[in-house]
């Protein structure tokens, strides 16, 4: 088991600056919230464990201007700068890389994250970017940093899995290799982040401060809107129950954590592992309330009982649509009946329900969106979010809208959908109306008053 208070041996190697221009995690609840970038923090911790001196700049949070990045680059004079990039923040990433090279041409610029993993060629068309890390970054970044600081040539770098780079005017790629034993990955380096600036509250729990943790990677499903397999693989790998509880204890002791959001689409996919984790949490006597994400077809009554006893207060389900036709279209692999039954089970076991739906899917109609809203009202979850669908590279729906020309913006990689039935502006109006109507119902207002108090209702906008 990895102890975060490891003792460093020997002198620290060269400075590595890691920064993010992208949202920290892909999750409906996380959109727009200021949360620590766990992926970057995992990479930073792995580099520290390998004896590198690491600095982190969360520029998605701080939004520092390019001149500030130039100043920090000059001040630190790092040998390597790593940048996390998303499809939406692609242009910002390129702008940052160019600024770095302007003031420190010798610095090696490495990019990683969602977009570089799916479209490494789009990154390497810019000479300011030297390397792309595809997939998990912890092991690849450490091996690459060792090679760069030792002055090794491309023949050595070519042996590192999960890299893309230019070699003799051509782009060379090595296949990613996933970390089988996740317990070898150290706790995220939260000590390098401005924890006091992040949002550490969550309406689903009723306690604070709340932090995020990742406990599982990989997904065996084939949803047409999702591209996560390229980053995490199709096999589910999980941190062991003792490792998860050890990190929980670290958060409680060092950050006063009282609530946890376990980030990951399929928290309950391995029932035996989930029950083992619940038992380990109970055995630890940690007073932690928590939320997790999972699918409606991955729960059962006995599992919910175990989860409730271990501190689970809310489950987030991605329902996506109330139209059976659209559910089939997006290959979600669930039915509306399964959704109804899962919500019923959660209520009977005293677990709160939060869910999200997508609007503006290619092939959808305004009537389908109305069906989704009516289904949401019927389900009556404790919290509900309607999100506008964005097509991301490498997903099946992205390929469809590119082939058919059903996109709103021809410049950005992430695209909104335009059809004969709707465009982005119409879907935005529908989204606002759905949120307003859903949250304004007398039943929901009374429930919120009972749960959160009158003051919280008065502070909550209805649009």
C-alpha positions as CSV (number, residue, x, y, z in Angstrom):
1,X,0.0,0.0,0.0
2,X,1.4,3.4,-1.0
3,X,2.0,5.9,1.9
4,X,1.7,9.5,0.7
5,X,4.2,10.6,3.3
6,X,7.0,8.7,1.5
7,X,10.6,9.7,2.2
8,X,12.4,11.2,-0.8
9,X,15.8,9.7,-1.6
10,X,18.7,11.6,-3.1
11,X,18.4,15.0,-4.9
12,X,15.3,16.1,-6.7
13,X,15.4,16.0,-10.4
14,X,14.5,19.0,-12.7
15,X,11.4,21.0,-12.3
16,X,8.3,19.9,-14.1
17,X,5.4,22.3,-14.4
18,X,1.9,20.8,-15.0
19,X,-1.1,23.0,-15.9
20,X,-4.6,22.4,-17.0
21,X,-6.8,24.4,-19.4
22,X,-9.5,21.8,-19.4
23,X,-12.4,20.9,-17.0
24,X,-11.2,18.5,-14.3
25,X,-13.6,15.6,-15.0
26,X,-16.3,14.6,-17.4
27,X,-19.4,14.4,-15.3
28,X,-22.8,16.2,-15.6
29,X,-22.7,17.4,-12.1
30,X,-19.2,18.7,-12.4
31,X,-19.9,20.9,-15.4
32,X,-19.0,24.5,-14.5
33,X,-17.9,23.7,-10.9
34,X,-14.5,24.5,-9.5
35,X,-13.1,21.1,-8.5
36,X,-9.6,19.8,-8.2
37,X,-8.2,18.3,-11.4
38,X,-7.7,14.7,-10.2
39,X,-6.1,13.5,-13.3
40,X,-3.4,16.1,-13.2
41,X,-2.9,15.5,-9.4
42,X,-2.4,11.8,-10.0
43,X,0.4,12.6,-12.6
44,X,2.0,15.1,-10.3
45,X,2.1,12.6,-7.4
46,X,3.6,9.9,-9.7
47,X,6.3,12.4,-10.8
48,X,7.0,13.4,-7.2
49,X,7.3,9.7,-6.2
50,X,9.9,9.4,-9.0
51,X,11.8,12.3,-7.3
52,X,11.0,15.1,-9.7
53,X,10.2,18.6,-8.4
54,X,6.7,19.4,-9.5
55,X,4.7,22.6,-9.6
56,X,1.0,22.7,-10.6
57,X,-0.9,25.6,-12.2
58,X,-4.7,24.9,-12.4
59,X,-5.4,27.5,-15.0
60,X,-8.9,26.2,-15.6
61,X,-9.6,27.5,-12.1
62,X,-7.3,30.5,-11.9
63,X,-7.7,31.7,-15.5
64,X,-4.4,33.5,-15.5
65,X,-3.5,35.5,-18.6
66,X,-0.8,34.3,-21.1
67,X,1.6,36.9,-19.8
68,X,1.4,35.2,-16.3
69,X,2.2,31.8,-17.8
70,X,5.2,33.4,-19.6
71,X,6.4,34.9,-16.3
72,X,6.1,31.6,-14.4
73,X,7.9,29.7,-17.2
74,X,10.8,32.2,-17.0
75,X,10.8,32.0,-13.2
76,X,10.8,28.2,-12.9
77,X,12.7,27.4,-16.0
78,X,11.2,23.9,-16.1
79,X,12.7,21.3,-18.4
80,X,9.2,19.9,-19.1
81,X,5.8,21.5,-19.1
82,X,2.7,19.2,-19.2
83,X,-0.7,20.6,-20.3
84,X,-4.1,18.9,-19.9
85,X,-6.3,19.6,-22.9
86,X,-9.9,19.1,-23.8
87,X,-11.7,19.4,-27.1
88,X,-13.4,22.6,-26.0
89,X,-10.2,24.1,-24.7
90,X,-8.0,23.0,-27.7
91,X,-7.3,26.5,-28.9
92,X,-6.3,27.7,-25.4
93,X,-3.9,24.8,-25.1
94,X,-2.2,25.7,-28.4
95,X,-2.0,29.3,-27.4
96,X,-0.4,28.3,-24.1
97,X,2.2,26.0,-25.8
98,X,3.2,28.8,-28.1
99,X,3.7,31.2,-25.2
100,X,5.9,28.7,-23.4
101,X,8.1,28.2,-26.4
102,X,8.5,31.9,-27.0
103,X,10.1,32.4,-23.6
104,X,11.8,29.0,-23.1
105,X,12.4,27.2,-26.5
106,X,14.4,24.4,-24.8
107,X,11.4,23.4,-22.7
108,X,9.7,20.2,-23.8
109,X,5.9,20.6,-24.0
110,X,3.8,17.5,-23.4
111,X,0.0,17.4,-23.7
112,X,-2.4,14.9,-22.4
113,X,-6.0,14.4,-21.5
114,X,-9.2,13.7,-23.3
115,X,-8.6,15.4,-26.6
116,X,-5.0,14.5,-27.1
117,X,-5.8,10.8,-26.4
118,X,-8.4,10.8,-29.2
119,X,-6.8,13.1,-31.7
120,X,-3.0,13.2,-31.2
121,X,-2.4,14.3,-34.8
122,X,-4.4,17.5,-34.2
123,X,-1.9,18.4,-31.4
124,X,1.3,17.5,-33.2
125,X,0.5,19.6,-36.2
126,X,1.7,22.4,-34.0
127,X,5.5,22.5,-33.7
128,X,5.2,23.9,-30.2
129,X,4.0,20.6,-28.9
130,X,6.7,17.9,-28.6
131,X,4.9,14.9,-27.2
132,X,1.4,13.6,-26.7
133,X,0.5,11.2,-23.9
134,X,-2.5,9.0,-24.9
135,X,-4.6,7.4,-22.2
136,X,-3.5,7.1,-18.6
137,X,-0.7,9.6,-17.8
138,X,0.9,8.4,-14.6
139,X,3.3,5.8,-15.8
140,X,3.9,7.3,-19.3
141,X,4.7,10.7,-18.0
142,X,7.2,9.4,-15.5
143,X,9.0,7.3,-18.1
144,X,9.0,10.2,-20.6
145,X,10.3,12.6,-18.0
146,X,13.1,10.2,-17.1
147,X,14.1,9.8,-20.8
148,X,14.0,13.6,-21.4
149,X,16.0,14.5,-18.4
150,X,18.6,11.8,-19.2
151,X,19.0,13.2,-22.7
152,X,17.8,9.9,-24.3
153,X,17.0,9.9,-28.0
154,X,13.8,8.8,-29.7
155,X,15.0,5.2,-29.9
156,X,14.5,5.0,-26.1
157,X,11.3,7.1,-26.1
158,X,9.9,4.8,-28.7
159,X,9.7,2.0,-26.1
160,X,7.4,4.0,-23.8
161,X,3.7,2.9,-24.2
162,X,1.0,5.6,-24.9
163,X,3.1,8.3,-26.7
164,X,2.8,10.2,-29.9
165,X,5.6,12.4,-31.3
166,X,7.2,13.5,-34.5
167,X,10.1,11.5,-35.9
168,X,11.7,12.3,-39.2
169,X,8.8,14.4,-40.3
170,X,6.3,11.7,-39.5
171,X,4.0,11.1,-36.5
172,X,5.0,8.0,-34.5
173,X,2.5,6.5,-32.0
174,X,3.0,3.7,-29.4
175,X,0.0,1.8,-28.1
176,X,-1.1,2.7,-24.6
177,X,-0.7,0.1,-21.8
178,X,-3.1,0.4,-19.0
179,X,-2.1,0.1,-15.3
180,X,-3.4,-3.2,-14.1
181,X,-2.8,-2.7,-10.4
182,X,-4.1,0.8,-9.7
183,X,-2.9,0.6,-6.1
184,X,0.6,1.4,-7.5
185,X,-0.7,4.9,-8.3
186,X,-0.1,7.3,-5.4
187,X,-2.7,9.5,-3.8
188,X,-3.4,12.6,-5.9
189,X,-1.0,15.4,-5.0
190,X,-3.7,17.7,-3.6
191,X,-1.0,19.5,-1.6
192,X,0.1,21.1,-4.9
193,X,-3.3,22.5,-5.5
194,X,-5.0,25.6,-4.0
195,X,-7.6,23.5,-2.1
196,X,-9.0,26.6,-0.4
197,X,-10.2,27.9,-3.7
198,X,-12.2,24.9,-4.9
199,X,-15.9,24.3,-4.4
200,X,-16.1,21.7,-1.6
201,X,-19.9,21.6,-1.2
202,X,-22.5,19.3,-2.7
203,X,-26.2,19.7,-2.4
204,X,-26.7,15.9,-2.5
205,X,-25.0,15.2,0.9
206,X,-25.9,17.9,3.4
207,X,-22.3,17.9,4.8
208,X,-19.2,19.9,4.0
209,X,-16.4,20.0,3.1
210,X,-16.9,17.5,0.2
211,X,-14.1,16.2,-2.0
212,X,-13.9,14.0,-5.1
213,X,-12.2,10.6,-5.5
214,X,-11.7,8.3,-8.4
215,X,-12.0,4.6,-7.5
216,X,-12.6,2.8,-10.9
217,X,-11.4,3.2,-14.4
218,X,-12.6,1.6,-17.7
219,X,-16.0,0.9,-19.2
220,X,-17.2,-2.2,-21.1
221,X,-20.3,-0.4,-22.5
222,X,-20.7,1.0,-26.0
223,X,-22.8,4.2,-25.6
224,X,-22.8,6.1,-28.9
225,X,-22.2,9.5,-27.2
226,X,-19.2,8.4,-25.1
227,X,-15.5,8.1,-25.9
228,X,-14.1,7.1,-22.5
229,X,-12.7,3.8,-23.7
230,X,-9.9,5.5,-25.6
231,X,-8.8,7.0,-22.3
232,X,-9.4,4.3,-19.7
233,X,-9.9,1.1,-21.8
234,X,-12.9,-1.3,-21.9
235,X,-11.8,-3.4,-18.9
236,X,-12.9,-2.1,-15.5
237,X,-10.0,-1.7,-13.1
238,X,-10.5,-0.6,-9.5
239,X,-8.4,0.6,-6.6
240,X,-8.6,-2.0,-3.8
241,X,-11.0,-1.4,-0.9
242,X,-8.2,-1.0,1.7
243,X,-6.5,1.6,-0.7
244,X,-9.7,3.6,-1.1
245,X,-10.3,3.6,2.7
246,X,-6.7,4.6,3.3
247,X,-7.2,7.6,1.0
248,X,-10.5,8.5,2.7
249,X,-8.6,8.5,6.0
250,X,-5.9,10.7,4.5
251,X,-8.6,13.2,3.3
252,X,-10.3,13.3,6.7
253,X,-7.1,13.8,8.6
254,X,-5.5,16.3,6.3
255,X,-8.4,18.2,4.7
256,X,-11.3,17.7,7.2
257,X,-13.3,15.9,4.6
258,X,-16.9,14.9,5.6
259,X,-18.3,13.9,2.2
260,X,-17.1,12.2,-0.9
261,X,-18.2,12.1,-4.5
262,X,-16.9,8.9,-6.0
263,X,-16.4,9.9,-9.6
264,X,-16.7,7.1,-12.2
265,X,-19.5,6.0,-14.5
266,X,-19.8,2.4,-13.2
267,X,-19.2,2.5,-9.4
268,X,-21.3,-0.7,-8.8
269,X,-20.3,-2.7,-11.9
270,X,-18.4,-5.2,-9.8
271,X,-20.9,-6.1,-7.1
272,X,-18.5,-8.1,-5.0
273,X,-15.9,-5.3,-5.0
274,X,-18.6,-2.7,-4.1
275,X,-19.8,-4.7,-1.1
276,X,-16.2,-5.3,0.0
277,X,-15.6,-1.5,-0.1
278,X,-18.8,-0.8,1.9
279,X,-17.7,-3.3,4.6
280,X,-14.2,-1.7,4.7
281,X,-15.7,1.8,5.1
282,X,-17.9,0.6,8.0
283,X,-15.0,-1.2,9.6
284,X,-12.9,1.9,9.5
285,X,-15.4,3.9,11.5
286,X,-14.9,6.9,9.2
287,X,-17.9,9.2,9.4
288,X,-18.2,9.8,5.7
289,X,-21.3,10.5,3.6
290,X,-20.9,9.8,-0.1
291,X,-22.4,10.0,-3.6
292,X,-21.6,7.7,-6.6
293,X,-22.4,7.4,-10.3
294,X,-23.7,4.2,-11.8
295,X,-26.2,2.7,-14.3
296,X,-29.8,1.7,-13.5
297,X,-29.1,-1.9,-14.5
298,X,-26.2,-2.2,-12.0
299,X,-28.0,-2.0,-8.7
300,X,-30.0,-4.5,-6.5
301,X,-31.8,-4.3,-3.2
302,X,-29.1,-6.1,-1.2
303,X,-26.4,-3.9,-2.8
304,X,-28.3,-0.7,-1.9
305,X,-28.7,-1.8,1.7
306,X,-24.9,-2.3,1.9
307,X,-24.2,1.1,0.4
308,X,-26.7,2.9,2.6
309,X,-25.2,1.3,5.7
310,X,-21.7,2.5,4.6
311,X,-22.7,6.1,4.2
312,X,-24.2,6.3,0.6
313,X,-26.8,9.1,0.5
314,X,-27.3,9.7,-3.2
315,X,-26.8,7.9,-6.5
316,X,-26.4,9.7,-9.8
317,X,-27.8,8.0,-12.8
318,X,-27.3,8.9,-16.4
319,X,-30.8,8.3,-17.8
320,X,-30.1,10.4,-21.0
321,X,-33.6,10.2,-22.6
322,X,-37.2,9.4,-21.9
323,X,-37.7,8.2,-25.5
324,X,-37.2,4.5,-26.0
325,X,-36.3,5.2,-29.6
326,X,-33.5,7.6,-28.6
327,X,-32.3,5.2,-25.9
328,X,-31.8,2.6,-28.6
329,X,-30.3,5.2,-30.9
330,X,-27.6,6.1,-28.4
331,X,-27.0,2.4,-27.5
332,X,-27.4,3.0,-23.8
333,X,-28.4,-0.6,-23.2
334,X,-31.2,0.3,-20.8
335,X,-35.0,0.6,-21.0
336,X,-37.4,3.1,-19.4
337,X,-38.8,0.2,-17.3
338,X,-35.4,-0.5,-15.8
339,X,-35.1,3.2,-15.0
340,X,-38.4,3.2,-13.2
341,X,-37.5,0.1,-11.2
342,X,-34.1,1.4,-10.2
343,X,-35.6,4.6,-8.9
344,X,-38.3,2.7,-7.0
345,X,-35.6,0.5,-5.3
346,X,-33.6,3.5,-4.3
347,X,-36.6,5.2,-2.7
348,X,-37.6,2.1,-0.8
349,X,-34.0,1.8,0.6
350,X,-33.9,5.5,1.5
351,X,-31.2,6.6,-1.0
352,X,-31.7,9.9,-2.8
353,X,-31.7,10.0,-6.6
354,X,-30.1,12.4,-8.9
355,X,-30.1,12.0,-12.7
356,X,-29.2,13.7,-15.9
357,X,-30.7,13.8,-19.4
358,X,-29.4,14.9,-22.8
359,X,-31.1,17.2,-25.2
360,X,-30.2,17.8,-28.8
361,X,-29.1,14.3,-29.9
362,X,-28.8,13.7,-33.7
363,X,-32.0,12.0,-34.8
364,X,-34.0,13.5,-31.8
365,X,-37.1,15.7,-32.3
366,X,-38.6,18.4,-30.2
367,X,-41.3,15.8,-29.3
368,X,-38.7,13.4,-28.1
369,X,-37.3,16.2,-25.8
370,X,-40.8,16.7,-24.5
371,X,-41.1,12.9,-23.8
372,X,-37.8,13.2,-21.8
373,X,-39.2,16.1,-19.7
374,X,-42.5,14.2,-19.0
375,X,-40.5,11.1,-18.1
376,X,-38.4,13.2,-15.7
377,X,-41.5,14.5,-14.0
378,X,-42.9,11.0,-13.7
379,X,-39.6,9.7,-12.2
380,X,-39.6,12.7,-9.8
381,X,-35.9,12.5,-8.7
382,X,-34.5,14.6,-5.9
383,X,-32.3,16.4,-8.4
384,X,-32.5,16.5,-12.1
385,X,-30.2,18.0,-14.8
386,X,-31.0,18.5,-18.5
387,X,-27.7,18.9,-20.5
388,X,-27.3,20.0,-24.1
389,X,-25.6,17.2,-26.0
390,X,-22.1,17.9,-27.3
391,X,-20.5,15.5,-29.7
392,X,-16.9,14.7,-28.8
393,X,-14.3,13.2,-31.1
394,X,-14.0,9.4,-31.3
395,X,-17.6,8.8,-30.2
396,X,-20.0,7.1,-32.7
397,X,-22.4,10.1,-32.7
398,X,-19.5,12.5,-33.5
399,X,-18.7,10.4,-36.6
400,X,-22.4,10.5,-37.6
401,X,-22.8,14.3,-37.3
402,X,-19.5,14.8,-39.2
403,X,-20.5,12.5,-42.0
404,X,-24.0,14.1,-42.3
405,X,-22.9,17.7,-41.6
406,X,-25.2,18.0,-38.6
407,X,-23.0,20.3,-36.6
408,X,-23.4,23.8,-35.3
409,X,-19.8,24.9,-35.3
410,X,-17.3,24.0,-37.9
411,X,-14.2,25.3,-36.1
412,X,-14.2,23.6,-32.6
413,X,-13.7,19.9,-32.2
414,X,-16.6,19.6,-29.7
415,X,-19.8,20.3,-31.6
416,X,-23.4,21.1,-31.0
417,X,-26.0,19.4,-33.3
418,X,-28.1,21.2,-35.8
419,X,-31.0,19.4,-37.6
420,X,-34.1,20.4,-39.5
421,X,-36.0,20.1,-36.2
422,X,-33.7,22.2,-34.0
423,X,-30.5,24.2,-33.6
424,X,-28.4,25.1,-30.6
425,X,-30.4,28.2,-29.7
426,X,-33.7,26.3,-29.7
427,X,-32.3,23.5,-27.6
428,X,-30.9,26.1,-25.2
429,X,-34.4,27.6,-24.8
430,X,-35.9,24.2,-24.2
431,X,-33.2,23.4,-21.6
432,X,-33.9,26.6,-19.7
433,X,-37.7,26.0,-19.8
434,X,-37.3,22.4,-18.6
435,X,-35.2,23.4,-15.7
436,X,-37.5,26.2,-14.8
437,X,-40.7,24.1,-15.0
438,X,-39.1,21.1,-13.2
439,X,-37.8,23.0,-10.2
440,X,-40.7,25.4,-9.8
441,X,-43.4,22.7,-9.1
442,X,-45.0,23.2,-5.7
443,X,-44.1,19.6,-4.7
444,X,-40.4,20.1,-5.5
445,X,-40.3,23.4,-3.6
446,X,-41.9,21.9,-0.5
447,X,-39.5,18.9,-0.7
448,X,-36.5,21.3,-0.9
449,X,-37.8,23.4,2.1
450,X,-38.1,20.2,4.2
451,X,-34.6,19.0,3.1
452,X,-32.6,22.2,2.9
453,X,-34.6,24.9,4.7
454,X,-36.6,27.9,3.4
455,X,-33.5,30.1,3.0
456,X,-31.9,27.7,0.5
457,X,-35.1,27.9,-1.7
458,X,-35.1,31.7,-1.6
459,X,-31.5,31.7,-2.8
460,X,-32.0,29.2,-5.6
461,X,-32.8,30.7,-9.1
462,X,-35.6,28.9,-11.0
463,X,-34.2,29.3,-14.4
